[in-house]
C-alpha cells in the first residue's frame, strides 16, 4: 500500500510505501516508551489496535515478566506528578480509573495522608492567598479545594489558618 507525503523541497506530493505493520509486542513497547501504563490501560489500548483479542494477555504477561510493565511504577509516577497539585481523594480516584489494584492504592494512601495538609495549604496559597471575607468567597474556596480532591477536615483547617 502507498501513502502520500508532501515534500517541502520540491513542493509536490509523492507516493511512498506504508510502514510495515508492527506486531503487538512492538506496539506495546512503543506505548511504554512514551509513558508508564497500567496493565488495564495498556490492554485496552492494544485491543483497539488488533482485529481480535488474539494474544494481548500473553504479550502483557511477557512484558510484566521482563519488568517493562508494572502497576507499582504507575502508582509511583502518578504520586510524583500529581502530589503537588491534588489531594488524596483525587489521586486515589485517578489510580482506580487507570485500573490499579485496590491493594496498591491503599498502600499509597498513608504516604499521601502525611503531607495532605501542607499540600492543601500550598495549593490554596497559590490560588487565593487571603482568607475569605464572606460566606460566598468561603464557599468558592471550599469548592475549589474539594475539586482538587482534598478532604473536608483538611479544607477547614486550611481556611481556619491552623
OpenMM code with the backbone's topology and positions (N, CA, C; nanometers):
from openmm import Vec3, app, unit

residues = "UNK UNK UNK UNK UNK UNK UNK UNK UNK UNK UNK UNK UNK UNK UNK UNK UNK UNK UNK UNK UNK UNK UNK UNK UNK UNK UNK UNK UNK UNK UNK UNK UNK UNK UNK UNK UNK UNK UNK UNK UNK UNK UNK UNK UNK UNK UNK UNK UNK UNK UNK UNK UNK UNK UNK UNK UNK UNK UNK UNK UNK UNK UNK UNK UNK UNK UNK UNK UNK UNK UNK UNK UNK UNK UNK UNK UNK UNK UNK UNK UNK UNK UNK UNK UNK UNK UNK UNK UNK UNK UNK UNK UNK UNK UNK UNK UNK UNK UNK UNK UNK UNK UNK UNK UNK UNK UNK UNK UNK UNK UNK UNK UNK UNK UNK UNK UNK UNK UNK UNK UNK UNK UNK UNK UNK UNK UNK UNK UNK UNK UNK UNK UNK UNK UNK UNK UNK UNK UNK UNK UNK UNK UNK UNK UNK UNK UNK UNK UNK UNK UNK UNK UNK UNK UNK UNK UNK UNK UNK UNK UNK UNK".split()
positions = [
    Vec3(0.0821, -0.1175, 0.0000),
    Vec3(0.0000, 0.0000, 0.0000),
    Vec3(0.0871, 0.1247, 0.0000),
    Vec3(0.0341, 0.2296, -0.0553),
    Vec3(0.1087, 0.3545, -0.0651),
    Vec3(0.0385, 0.4635, 0.0153),
    Vec3(0.1174, 0.5590, 0.0576),
    Vec3(0.0615, 0.6775, 0.1226),
    Vec3(0.1240, 0.7997, 0.0582),
    Vec3(0.0530, 0.9118, 0.0638),
    Vec3(0.1034, 1.0350, 0.0044),
    Vec3(0.1780, 1.1168, 0.1080),
    Vec3(0.2939, 1.1683, 0.0691),
    Vec3(0.3763, 1.2505, 0.1567),
    Vec3(0.4083, 1.3801, 0.0835),
    Vec3(0.3947, 1.4920, 0.1539),
    Vec3(0.4248, 1.6224, 0.0964),
    Vec3(0.5745, 1.6501, 0.1101),
    Vec3(0.6410, 1.6759, -0.0003),
    Vec3(0.7831, 1.7081, 0.0008),
    Vec3(0.7988, 1.8591, -0.0061),
    Vec3(0.8559, 1.9168, 0.0972),
    Vec3(0.8713, 2.0624, 0.1015),
    Vec3(0.9713, 2.1122, -0.0022),
    Vec3(1.0763, 2.0348, -0.0200),
    Vec3(1.1831, 2.0810, -0.1090),
    Vec3(1.1350, 2.0990, -0.2534),
    Vec3(1.0505, 2.0080, -0.2990),
    Vec3(1.0031, 2.0178, -0.4372),
    Vec3(0.8597, 2.0669, -0.4463),
    Vec3(0.7951, 2.0855, -0.3328),
    Vec3(0.6569, 2.1335, -0.3252),
    Vec3(0.5626, 2.0456, -0.4072),
    Vec3(0.5717, 1.9160, -0.3851),
    Vec3(0.4827, 1.8235, -0.4542),
    Vec3(0.4554, 1.7015, -0.3660),
    Vec3(0.3509, 1.6299, -0.4028),
    Vec3(0.3168, 1.5077, -0.3317),
    Vec3(0.3901, 1.3898, -0.3939),
    Vec3(0.4295, 1.2947, -0.3081),
    Vec3(0.4976, 1.1763, -0.3584),
    Vec3(0.4370, 1.0534, -0.2910),
    Vec3(0.4153, 0.9478, -0.3671),
    Vec3(0.3618, 0.8235, -0.3126),
    Vec3(0.4770, 0.7405, -0.2561),
    Vec3(0.4627, 0.7031, -0.1278),
    Vec3(0.5656, 0.6229, -0.0615),
    Vec3(0.4987, 0.4995, -0.0005),
    Vec3(0.5713, 0.3902, 0.0066),
    Vec3(0.5120, 0.2711, 0.0685),
    Vec3(0.4823, 0.2960, 0.2166),
    Vec3(0.3720, 0.2377, 0.2637),
    Vec3(0.3374, 0.2494, 0.4052),
    Vec3(0.4359, 0.1704, 0.4896),
    Vec3(0.4496, 0.2143, 0.6149),
    Vec3(0.5347, 0.1398, 0.7072),
    Vec3(0.4758, 0.0018, 0.7298),
    Vec3(0.5586, -0.0968, 0.7456),
    Vec3(0.5040, -0.2289, 0.7749),
    Vec3(0.4346, -0.2269, 0.9121),
    Vec3(0.3297, -0.3039, 0.9236),
    Vec3(0.2558, -0.3089, 1.0484),
    Vec3(0.3436, -0.3668, 1.1599),
    Vec3(0.3358, -0.3045, 1.2739),
    Vec3(0.4119, -0.3529, 1.3885),
    Vec3(0.3380, -0.4685, 1.4544),
    Vec3(0.4143, -0.5624, 1.5075),
    Vec3(0.3462, -0.6688, 1.5801),
    Vec3(0.3021, -0.6153, 1.7162),
    Vec3(0.2247, -0.6932, 1.7859),
    Vec3(0.1622, -0.6489, 1.9097),
    Vec3(0.2647, -0.6129, 2.0176),
    Vec3(0.3685, -0.6927, 2.0301),
    Vec3(0.4721, -0.6664, 2.1298),
    Vec3(0.5420, -0.5329, 2.1005),
    Vec3(0.5717, -0.5080, 1.9753),
    Vec3(0.6383, -0.3824, 1.9378),
    Vec3(0.5472, -0.2627, 1.9640),
    Vec3(0.4181, -0.2779, 1.9407),
    Vec3(0.3242, -0.1689, 1.9705),
    Vec3(0.3198, -0.1395, 2.1194),
    Vec3(0.3208, -0.2459, 2.1977),
    Vec3(0.3188, -0.2280, 2.3429),
    Vec3(0.4455, -0.1566, 2.3903),
    Vec3(0.5590, -0.1953, 2.3373),
    Vec3(0.6859, -0.1303, 2.3739),
    Vec3(0.6839, 0.0154, 2.3313),
    Vec3(0.6274, 0.0426, 2.2150),
    Vec3(0.6176, 0.1797, 2.1659),
    Vec3(0.5337, 0.2653, 2.2614),
    Vec3(0.4238, 0.2102, 2.3101),
    Vec3(0.3403, 0.2829, 2.4065),
    Vec3(0.4157, 0.3067, 2.5365),
    Vec3(0.4831, 0.2037, 2.5866),
    Vec3(0.5543, 0.2144, 2.7141),
    Vec3(0.6762, 0.3059, 2.7052),
    Vec3(0.7258, 0.3268, 2.5859),
    Vec3(0.8391, 0.4172, 2.5699),
    Vec3(0.7975, 0.5620, 2.5932),
    Vec3(0.6710, 0.5919, 2.5722),
    Vec3(0.6224, 0.7293, 2.5892),
    Vec3(0.5893, 0.7603, 2.7340),
    Vec3(0.5255, 0.6643, 2.8045),
    Vec3(0.4905, 0.6832, 2.9454),
    Vec3(0.4575, 0.5488, 3.0067),
    Vec3(0.4461, 0.5464, 3.1389),
    Vec3(0.4073, 0.4242, 3.2089),
    Vec3(0.2572, 0.4012, 3.1919),
    Vec3(0.2206, 0.2788, 3.1641),
    Vec3(0.0811, 0.2390, 3.1541),
    Vec3(0.0543, 0.1299, 3.2567),
    Vec3(-0.0667, 0.1295, 3.3127),
    Vec3(-0.1059, 0.0161, 3.3953),
    Vec3(-0.1427, -0.0976, 3.3002),
    Vec3(-0.1526, -0.2162, 3.3568),
    Vec3(-0.1862, -0.3314, 3.2729),
    Vec3(-0.3220, -0.3125, 3.2063),
    Vec3(-0.4188, -0.2619, 3.2808),
    Vec3(-0.5538, -0.2431, 3.2264),
    Vec3(-0.5546, -0.1382, 3.1151),
    Vec3(-0.4814, -0.0285, 3.1349),
    Vec3(-0.4748, 0.0762, 3.0321),
    Vec3(-0.4117, 0.0243, 2.9038),
    Vec3(-0.2983, -0.0453, 2.9192),
    Vec3(-0.2278, -0.0951, 2.8015),
    Vec3(-0.3098, -0.2018, 2.7298),
    Vec3(-0.3787, -0.2854, 2.8058),
    Vec3(-0.4640, -0.3873, 2.7444),
    Vec3(-0.5744, -0.3220, 2.6614),
    Vec3(-0.6384, -0.2210, 2.7181),
    Vec3(-0.7450, -0.1514, 2.6443),
    Vec3(-0.6899, -0.0852, 2.5185),
    Vec3(-0.5730, -0.0273, 2.5292),
    Vec3(-0.5134, 0.0399, 2.4134),
    Vec3(-0.4762, -0.0598, 2.3037),
    Vec3(-0.4196, -0.1732, 2.3428),
    Vec3(-0.3802, -0.2730, 2.2434),
    Vec3(-0.5009, -0.3402, 2.1789),
    Vec3(-0.6079, -0.3554, 2.2549),
    Vec3(-0.7276, -0.4182, 2.1983),
    Vec3(-0.7887, -0.3344, 2.0873),
    Vec3(-0.7675, -0.2035, 2.0900),
    Vec3(-0.8190, -0.1191, 1.9820),
    Vec3(-0.7351, -0.1322, 1.8552),
    Vec3(-0.6155, -0.1875, 1.8678),
    Vec3(-0.5246, -0.1947, 1.7536),
    Vec3(-0.5183, -0.3329, 1.6893),
    Vec3(-0.5891, -0.4291, 1.7443),
    Vec3(-0.5880, -0.5636, 1.6851),
    Vec3(-0.7293, -0.6015, 1.6447),
    Vec3(-0.7395, -0.6927, 1.5494),
    Vec3(-0.8697, -0.7336, 1.4997),
    Vec3(-0.9442, -0.8161, 1.6041),
    Vec3(-0.8756, -0.9106, 1.6625),
    Vec3(-0.9377, -0.9935, 1.7652),
    Vec3(-0.8500, -0.9870, 1.8901),
    Vec3(-0.9004, -1.0333, 2.0005),
    Vec3(-0.8232, -1.0304, 2.1249),
    Vec3(-0.7192, -1.1404, 2.1266),
    Vec3(-0.6493, -1.1550, 2.0170),
    Vec3(-0.5598, -1.2669, 1.9911),
    Vec3(-0.4743, -1.3057, 2.1104),
    Vec3(-0.3631, -1.2408, 2.1271),
    Vec3(-0.2724, -1.2802, 2.2335),
    Vec3(-0.2295, -1.1591, 2.3159),
    Vec3(-0.3210, -1.0688, 2.3398),
    Vec3(-0.2895, -0.9470, 2.4147),
    Vec3(-0.2444, -0.9818, 2.5563),
    Vec3(-0.3159, -1.0748, 2.6208),
    Vec3(-0.2799, -1.1109, 2.7575),
    Vec3(-0.1437, -1.1790, 2.7647),
    Vec3(-0.1100, -1.2568, 2.6634),
    Vec3(0.0227, -1.3195, 2.6597),
    Vec3(0.1327, -1.2146, 2.6478),
    Vec3(0.1091, -1.1143, 2.5643),
    Vec3(0.2063, -1.0063, 2.5474),
    Vec3(0.2221, -0.9289, 2.6778),
    Vec3(0.1107, -0.9010, 2.7454),
    Vec3(0.1169, -0.8290, 2.8725),
    Vec3(0.1888, -0.9104, 2.9794),
    Vec3(0.1654, -1.0411, 2.9817),
    Vec3(0.2371, -1.1274, 3.0765),
    Vec3(0.3872, -1.1242, 3.0496),
    Vec3(0.4230, -1.1295, 2.9226),
    Vec3(0.5650, -1.1251, 2.8852),
    Vec3(0.6289, -0.9932, 2.9274),
    Vec3(0.5574, -0.8832, 2.9068),
    Vec3(0.6088, -0.7517, 2.9473),
    Vec3(0.6260, -0.7434, 3.0986),
    Vec3(0.5323, -0.7992, 3.1735),
    Vec3(0.5450, -0.7995, 3.3194),
    Vec3(0.6618, -0.8859, 3.3640),
    Vec3(0.6796, -1.0010, 3.3011),
    Vec3(0.7908, -1.0894, 3.3371),
    Vec3(0.9255, -1.0240, 3.3117),
    Vec3(0.9340, -0.9452, 3.2068),
    Vec3(1.0597, -0.8763, 3.1743),
    Vec3(1.0774, -0.7462, 3.2518),
    Vec3(0.9772, -0.7076, 3.3292),
    Vec3(0.9869, -0.5869, 3.4111),
    Vec3(0.9596, -0.4578, 3.3360),
    Vec3(0.9005, -0.4677, 3.2205),
    Vec3(0.8725, -0.3464, 3.1416),
    Vec3(0.7345, -0.2881, 3.1733),
    Vec3(0.6488, -0.3670, 3.2340),
    Vec3(0.5139, -0.3243, 3.2686),
    Vec3(0.4949, -0.3476, 3.4176),
    Vec3(0.4627, -0.2406, 3.4906),
    Vec3(0.4497, -0.2532, 3.6355),
    Vec3(0.3462, -0.1540, 3.6875),
    Vec3(0.2449, -0.2061, 3.7550),
    Vec3(0.1440, -0.1193, 3.8136),
    Vec3(0.2026, -0.0370, 3.9287),
    Vec3(0.2991, -0.0924, 4.0003),
    Vec3(0.3589, -0.0164, 4.1116),
    Vec3(0.4365, 0.1049, 4.0596),
    Vec3(0.4986, 0.0940, 3.9434),
    Vec3(0.5664, 0.2101, 3.8855),
    Vec3(0.4661, 0.3160, 3.8414),
    Vec3(0.3496, 0.2727, 3.7951),
    Vec3(0.2440, 0.3674, 3.7579),
    Vec3(0.1987, 0.4438, 3.8813),
    Vec3(0.1842, 0.3736, 3.9935),
    Vec3(0.1443, 0.4390, 4.1186),
    Vec3(0.2499, 0.5414, 4.1596),
    Vec3(0.3771, 0.5018, 4.1572),
    Vec3(0.4856, 0.5934, 4.1942),
    Vec3(0.4877, 0.7165, 4.1042),
    Vec3(0.4735, 0.6960, 3.9751),
    Vec3(0.4766, 0.8075, 3.8811),
    Vec3(0.3584, 0.9012, 3.9028),
    Vec3(0.2410, 0.8454, 3.9233),
    Vec3(0.1222, 0.9272, 3.9464),
    Vec3(0.1368, 1.0080, 4.0742),
    Vec3(0.1875, 0.9457, 4.1792),
    Vec3(0.2088, 1.0179, 4.3050),
    Vec3(0.3091, 1.1310, 4.2869),
    Vec3(0.4162, 1.1039, 4.2175),
    Vec3(0.5205, 1.2053, 4.1978),
    Vec3(0.4677, 1.3250, 4.1186),
    Vec3(0.3886, 1.2985, 4.0167),
    Vec3(0.3399, 1.4050, 3.9302),
    Vec3(0.2238, 1.4807, 3.9929),
    Vec3(0.1302, 1.4100, 4.0528),
    Vec3(0.0056, 1.4707, 4.0999),
    Vec3(0.0111, 1.5238, 4.2427),
    Vec3(0.1077, 1.4813, 4.3221),
    Vec3(0.1092, 1.5130, 4.4638),
    Vec3(0.1101, 1.6623, 4.4930),
    Vec3(0.1791, 1.7401, 4.4153),
    Vec3(0.1924, 1.8825, 4.4464),
    Vec3(0.0677, 1.9636, 4.4109),
    Vec3(-0.0287, 1.9041, 4.3406),
    Vec3(-0.1462, 1.9804, 4.2962),
    Vec3(-0.2794, 1.9241, 4.3416),
    Vec3(-0.2822, 1.7972, 4.3820),
    Vec3(-0.4094, 1.7326, 4.4111),
    Vec3(-0.4078, 1.6626, 4.5452),
    Vec3(-0.5287, 1.6414, 4.5977),
    Vec3(-0.5455, 1.5758, 4.7259),
    Vec3(-0.5534, 1.4253, 4.7126),
    Vec3(-0.5600, 1.3629, 4.8281),
    Vec3(-0.5578, 1.2180, 4.8371),
    Vec3(-0.6768, 1.1538, 4.7638),
    Vec3(-0.7942, 1.2106, 4.7772),
    Vec3(-0.9127, 1.1519, 4.7149),
    Vec3(-0.9043, 1.1548, 4.5632),
    Vec3(-0.8569, 1.2635, 4.5088),
    Vec3(-0.8465, 1.2761, 4.3629),
    Vec3(-0.7412, 1.1813, 4.3065),
    Vec3(-0.6292, 1.1696, 4.3756),
    Vec3(-0.5235, 1.0795, 4.3284),
    Vec3(-0.5702, 0.9346, 4.3352),
    Vec3(-0.6369, 0.8979, 4.4434),
    Vec3(-0.6891, 0.7612, 4.4562),
    Vec3(-0.7903, 0.7327, 4.3448),
    Vec3(-0.8738, 0.8299, 4.3140),
    Vec3(-0.9712, 0.8144, 4.2060),
    Vec3(-0.9009, 0.7917, 4.0723),
    Vec3(-0.7978, 0.8711, 4.0441),
    Vec3(-0.7248, 0.8556, 3.9177),
    Vec3(-0.6574, 0.7193, 3.9080),
    Vec3(-0.6022, 0.6718, 4.0188),
    Vec3(-0.5378, 0.5401, 4.0180),
    Vec3(-0.6408, 0.4304, 3.9902),
    Vec3(-0.7579, 0.4432, 4.0500),
    Vec3(-0.8631, 0.3441, 4.0241),
    Vec3(-0.9096, 0.3510, 3.8788),
    Vec3(-0.9160, 0.4712, 3.8233),
    Vec3(-0.9541, 0.4866, 3.6825),
    Vec3(-0.8533, 0.4186, 3.5905),
    Vec3(-0.7282, 0.4159, 3.6308),
    Vec3(-0.6243, 0.3526, 3.5492),
    Vec3(-0.6256, 0.2012, 3.5625),
    Vec3(-0.7117, 0.1492, 3.6496),
    Vec3(-0.7217, 0.0046, 3.6661),
    Vec3(-0.6202, -0.0518, 3.7637),
    Vec3(-0.5686, 0.0297, 3.8517),
    Vec3(-0.4708, -0.0157, 3.9504),
    Vec3(-0.5436, -0.0964, 4.0573),
    Vec3(-0.4807, -0.2022, 4.1027),
    Vec3(-0.5363, -0.2884, 4.2057),
    Vec3(-0.5601, -0.2086, 4.3343),
    Vec3(-0.6708, -0.2364, 4.4012),
    Vec3(-0.7083, -0.1632, 4.5226),
    Vec3(-0.6016, -0.1758, 4.6315),
    Vec3(-0.5327, -0.2876, 4.6353),
    Vec3(-0.4264, -0.3082, 4.7347),
    Vec3(-0.3144, -0.2056, 4.7164),
    Vec3(-0.2735, -0.1827, 4.5925),
    Vec3(-0.1684, -0.0838, 4.5650),
    Vec3(-0.2152, 0.0578, 4.5970),
    Vec3(-0.3430, 0.0864, 4.5702),
    Vec3(-0.3980, 0.2185, 4.6012),
    Vec3(-0.3967, 0.2403, 4.7520),
    Vec3(-0.4382, 0.1388, 4.8271),
    Vec3(-0.4403, 0.1502, 4.9744),
    Vec3(-0.3001, 0.1644, 5.0327),
    Vec3(-0.2022, 0.1010, 4.9708),
    Vec3(-0.0639, 0.1128, 5.0191),
    Vec3(-0.0091, 0.2540, 4.9984),
    Vec3(-0.0587, 0.3237, 4.8984),
    Vec3(-0.0103, 0.4592, 4.8697),
    Vec3(-0.0760, 0.5646, 4.9582),
    Vec3(-0.1903, 0.5341, 5.0166),
    Vec3(-0.2661, 0.6339, 5.0925),
    Vec3(-0.1944, 0.6888, 5.2159),
    Vec3(-0.1279, 0.6074, 5.2991),
    Vec3(-0.0596, 0.6664, 5.4159),
    Vec3(0.0453, 0.7700, 5.3770),
    Vec3(0.1154, 0.7451, 5.2696),
    Vec3(0.2160, 0.8406, 5.2218),
    Vec3(0.1503, 0.9735, 5.1825),
    Vec3(0.0331, 0.9652, 5.1216),
    Vec3(-0.0385, 1.0855, 5.0810),
    Vec3(-0.0970, 1.1593, 5.2011),
    Vec3(-0.1477, 1.0847, 5.2970),
    Vec3(-0.2148, 1.1454, 5.4119),
    Vec3(-0.1183, 1.2291, 5.4956),
    Vec3(0.0071, 1.1872, 5.5033),
    Vec3(0.1066, 1.2592, 5.5838),
    Vec3(0.1274, 1.4025, 5.5371),
    Vec3(0.1235, 1.4242, 5.4077),
    Vec3(0.1544, 1.5572, 5.3546),
    Vec3(0.0312, 1.6305, 5.3020),
    Vec3(-0.0865, 1.5782, 5.3264),
    Vec3(-0.2097, 1.6353, 5.2704),
    Vec3(-0.2320, 1.7804, 5.3126),
    Vec3(-0.2134, 1.8110, 5.4398),
    Vec3(-0.2413, 1.9459, 5.4897),
    Vec3(-0.1461, 2.0486, 5.4286),
    Vec3(-0.0190, 2.0171, 5.4237),
    Vec3(0.0751, 2.1145, 5.3671),
    Vec3(0.0566, 2.1324, 5.2166),
    Vec3(0.0195, 2.0277, 5.1469),
    Vec3(-0.0083, 2.0400, 5.0037),
    Vec3(-0.1326, 2.1267, 4.9821),
    Vec3(-0.2348, 2.1032, 5.0639),
    Vec3(-0.3580, 2.1834, 5.0526),
    Vec3(-0.3284, 2.3304, 5.0803),
    Vec3(-0.2449, 2.3573, 5.1790),
    Vec3(-0.2074, 2.4967, 5.2081),
    Vec3(-0.1360, 2.5597, 5.0886),
    Vec3(-0.0456, 2.4847, 5.0299),
    Vec3(0.0273, 2.5360, 4.9138),
    Vec3(-0.0629, 2.5650, 4.7956),
    Vec3(-0.1549, 2.4750, 4.7675),
    Vec3(-0.2492, 2.4941, 4.6572),
    Vec3(-0.3388, 2.6144, 4.6853),
    Vec3(-0.3896, 2.6224, 4.8103),
    Vec3(-0.4761, 2.7347, 4.8483),
    Vec3(-0.4004, 2.8671, 4.8396),
    Vec3(-0.2771, 2.8681, 4.8900),
    Vec3(-0.1960, 2.9907, 4.8893),
    Vec3(-0.1702, 3.0393, 4.7474),
    Vec3(-0.1417, 2.9460, 4.6591),
    Vec3(-0.1133, 2.9827, 4.5202),
    Vec3(-0.2364, 3.0397, 4.4504),
    Vec3(-0.3536, 2.9834, 4.4791),
    Vec3(-0.4762, 3.0273, 4.4114),
    Vec3(-0.5373, 3.1514, 4.4773),
    Vec3(-0.5446, 3.1529, 4.6096),
    Vec3(-0.6165, 3.2601, 4.6779),
    Vec3(-0.5247, 3.3492, 4.7618),
    Vec3(-0.4578, 3.2932, 4.8596),
    Vec3(-0.3626, 3.3690, 4.9407),
    Vec3(-0.4222, 3.4518, 5.0528),
    Vec3(-0.5495, 3.4821, 5.0481),
    Vec3(-0.6143, 3.5583, 5.1551),
    Vec3(-0.7364, 3.4806, 5.2024),
    Vec3(-0.7621, 3.4916, 5.3319),
    Vec3(-0.8764, 3.4217, 5.3889),
    Vec3(-1.0059, 3.4847, 5.3390),
    Vec3(-1.1119, 3.4052, 5.3267),
    Vec3(-1.2386, 3.4567, 5.2738),
    Vec3(-1.3013, 3.5589, 5.3687),
    Vec3(-1.3575, 3.6634, 5.3095),
    Vec3(-1.4194, 3.7680, 5.3893),
    Vec3(-1.5682, 3.7445, 5.4103),
    Vec3(-1.6326, 3.6727, 5.3192),
    Vec3(-1.7754, 3.6464, 5.3349),
    Vec3(-1.8043, 3.4996, 5.3020),
    Vec3(-1.9280, 3.4600, 5.3227),
    Vec3(-1.9668, 3.3201, 5.3019),
    Vec3(-1.9565, 3.2771, 5.1561),
    Vec3(-1.9844, 3.3676, 5.0663),
    Vec3(-1.9781, 3.3358, 4.9237),
    Vec3(-1.8343, 3.3020, 4.8821),
    Vec3(-1.7409, 3.3823, 4.9264),
    Vec3(-1.5996, 3.3580, 4.8947),
    Vec3(-1.5506, 3.2307, 4.9638),
    Vec3(-1.5956, 3.2088, 5.0853),
    Vec3(-1.5572, 3.0866, 5.1577),
    Vec3(-1.6070, 2.9630, 5.0833),
    Vec3(-1.7309, 2.9667, 5.0361),
    Vec3(-1.7864, 2.8544, 4.9608),
    Vec3(-1.7091, 2.8312, 4.8316),
    Vec3(-1.6681, 2.9382, 4.7677),
    Vec3(-1.5902, 2.9272, 4.6438),
    Vec3(-1.4559, 2.8597, 4.6705),
    Vec3(-1.3898, 2.8992, 4.7776),
    Vec3(-1.2608, 2.8394, 4.8109),
    Vec3(-1.2765, 2.6930, 4.8514),
    Vec3(-1.3835, 2.6625, 4.9238),
    Vec3(-1.4090, 2.5235, 4.9624),
    Vec3(-1.4333, 2.4378, 4.8386),
    Vec3(-1.5148, 2.4866, 4.7461),
    Vec3(-1.5421, 2.4110, 4.6223),
    Vec3(-1.4144, 2.3866, 4.5431),
    Vec3(-1.3287, 2.4875, 4.5376),
    Vec3(-1.2034, 2.4716, 4.4641),
    Vec3(-1.1182, 2.3606, 4.5257),
    Vec3(-1.1017, 2.3647, 4.6565),
    Vec3(-1.0197, 2.2633, 4.7225),
    Vec3(-1.0839, 2.1252, 4.7142),
    Vec3(-1.2156, 2.1192, 4.7186),
    Vec3(-1.2839, 1.9908, 4.7012),
    Vec3(-1.2610, 1.9348, 4.5619),
    Vec3(-1.2639, 2.0212, 4.4630),
    Vec3(-1.2427, 1.9743, 4.3257),
    Vec3(-1.1010, 1.9227, 4.3058),
    Vec3(-1.0090, 1.9686, 4.3878),
    Vec3(-0.8717, 1.9191, 4.3820),
    Vec3(-0.8528, 1.7903, 4.4616),
    Vec3(-0.9593, 1.7452, 4.5308),
    Vec3(-0.9538, 1.6149, 4.5975),
    Vec3(-0.9096, 1.6179, 4.7411),
    Vec3(-0.9193, 1.7312, 4.8077),
    Vec3(-0.8804, 1.7380, 4.9479),
    Vec3(-1.0000, 1.7051, 5.0363),
    Vec3(-0.9734, 1.6452, 5.1520),
    Vec3(-1.0780, 1.6064, 5.2457),
    Vec3(-1.1345, 1.7292, 5.3163),
    Vec3(-1.2591, 1.7164, 5.3641),
    Vec3(-1.3265, 1.8280, 5.4304),
    Vec3(-1.2483, 1.8793, 5.5509),
    Vec3(-1.1992, 1.7881, 5.6362),
    Vec3(-1.1289, 1.8328, 5.7567),
    Vec3(-1.0024, 1.9101, 5.7212),
    Vec3(-0.9343, 1.8689, 5.6172),
    Vec3(-0.8141, 1.9389, 5.5721),
    Vec3(-0.8502, 2.0775, 5.5181),
    Vec3(-0.9578, 2.0854, 5.4431),
    Vec3(-1.0019, 2.2135, 5.3858),
    Vec3(-1.0334, 2.3134, 5.4966),
    Vec3(-1.1067, 2.2682, 5.5992),
    Vec3(-1.1423, 2.3597, 5.7070),
    Vec3(-1.0213, 2.4014, 5.7895),
    Vec3(-0.9233, 2.3132, 5.8047),
    Vec3(-0.8002, 2.3524, 5.8733),
    Vec3(-0.7263, 2.4617, 5.7948),
    Vec3(-0.7232, 2.4458, 5.6642),
    Vec3(-0.6567, 2.5463, 5.5798),
    Vec3(-0.7267, 2.6805, 5.5913),
    Vec3(-0.8605, 2.6802, 5.5839),
    Vec3(-0.9354, 2.8043, 5.5863),
    Vec3(-0.9396, 2.8693, 5.7247),
    Vec3(-0.9163, 2.7915, 5.8294),
    Vec3(-0.9071, 2.8486, 5.9632),
    Vec3(-0.7664, 2.8992, 5.9942),
    Vec3(-0.6720, 2.8627, 5.9118),
    Vec3(-0.5340, 2.9046, 5.9329),
    Vec3(-0.4613, 2.8204, 6.0357),
    Vec3(-0.5091, 2.6984, 6.0551),
    Vec3(-0.4462, 2.6084, 6.1546),
    Vec3(-0.3252, 2.5427, 6.0933),
] * unit.nanometer
topology = app.Topology()
chain = topology.addChain("A")
for resn in residues:
    res = topology.addResidue(resn, chain)
    for name in ("N", "CA", "C"):
        topology.addAtom(name, app.Element.getBySymbol(name[0]), res)
